[in-house]
Amino acid sequence: MEVSSNNKISGIFIVAALVLLGVGMLFGVIGGVQYMIPGFLKDSFSFEKARPLHVSAILFWIILAASGALFTYLPKHTGKKIWSPLLQKIQLGLLLFTVLAIFISYFMGWFGGREYWEFPPILSLPITLAWILFIINFVKSLGGFSKQPVYVWMWMTGLLFFLFTYLESNLWLIPYFRSNIINDMTIQWKSYGSMVGAWNMLIYGSSIYLLDKIGGTNYGRSGMAFGMYFLGMYNLMFNWGHHIYTLPTYGWLKQISYFVSMTELFILGRIIYEWKKTLSVANRLGNHETYRFILAADSWIFLNLVLAILMSVPGINVYTHGTHITVAHAMGTTIGINSFLLLAFAHDIFSGDQYSYHYHPKGFNLGFWLANVSLLAFWLSLILSGILKAKWQMTPDAERIPFGEMMIKMKPLFVVFGVSGMVLMMGLLILVVNLVRNSKRV
Ligand code: HEM
């Protein structure tokens, strides 16, 4: 059931997220230039600052856009308004305040956290509080869990697990947990792996909602979708096995967890593939931009699946670990799958009745193709750099060329990485600017 009273704040979540995507990419491009020209801006804005600024901005792009999509699709599903717009506003305010504080702390060189969340740990408090408010507002707005489609379960699971894994990722602050290095690292990487699984639940949930909305289908209640949900849940609990390949824990656990995480991507890809076949021409044309991003995400699911399967072979993983192949996997999935699906939601939401959306075919095509083609070059350059580095690491000490010489050999690949990163940013910015301009309500 559609509601026209979909509130304004949900749209603001998405606009704020899009702005962070733009800002985050800018920091990423600075990092990319530092790959090409080592030492670039070393004294004023070193890689040690550019990287966390990039990663934090991008994480908040994902979190805020996924929240905005959920807040938009939930009332459409229930036919009722969001329970508390006030809580929604406080949540948004807390998150934006934290992002600003994180940026300031990085600029000032105040760190103290751990990789991906390198800001002073005190800032975890507003993030946790915002998330608790989110859960309360979701449960109250939903009304009940009886006979709900799979996307509602995915949203709920994603919300709860994000809170759980976020708290878990902060356990190192307690001396008991950080006193044993193996336990400490296992908990750390487990929480990060599961956290990605949690936001994937939020994003995949909204994807299934959207597929049903566009196609008039009922995947949300199909056995396949529930199968994916249970696999996804297993995945978010156990997928962390591959993060700790190099730590001495049980081998069988790592294998099973990796196998399951592959299955999840495979099923999501298959659902989109099957859905595509059921769509009429009118459905495709009527949802043109959204549809194209869903298809692009489907292709990226396939490419990342191939890479992930290769990386999951323990004999290969030992060498790829800590190389640019890991970065290719992280960026390939967060851009090609997560961000493209989130951009599909943003196009769907801002082309809705309540927004004065104007479609610019030329602008859209330019942005879309620049982003996809450059992402391919970007991703391949990282994989090839990773292969070179892995080969270097494998070479016996006596035959190995010095590190500096190896870096010079990799330079052409870093140039491809940096330049394609700039083009990727330009392509996505065209789309971001168009979306923000279209976010005015009528
Ligand atoms: C939607 C856009 C983007 C997303 C979602 C994204 C995501 C990420 C993520 C998750 C990481 C952490 C990787 C890891 O630790 O393994 C990362 C690192 C990085 N990204 Fe991006 N990124 C985006 C765009 C860009 C662009 C346009 C550039 C430009 C060159 C860029 C350059 C970098 C660099 C230099 C790093 C650090 C790699 C390292 O640690 O060596 N990113 N990005």
Residues whose N, C-alpha, C, O or C-beta is under 5 A from the ligand:
A	BS01	HEM	M25 G28 V29 G31 G32 R51 I58 T326 V327 A330 M331 T334 I335 S339 F417 G418 G421 M422 L424 M425
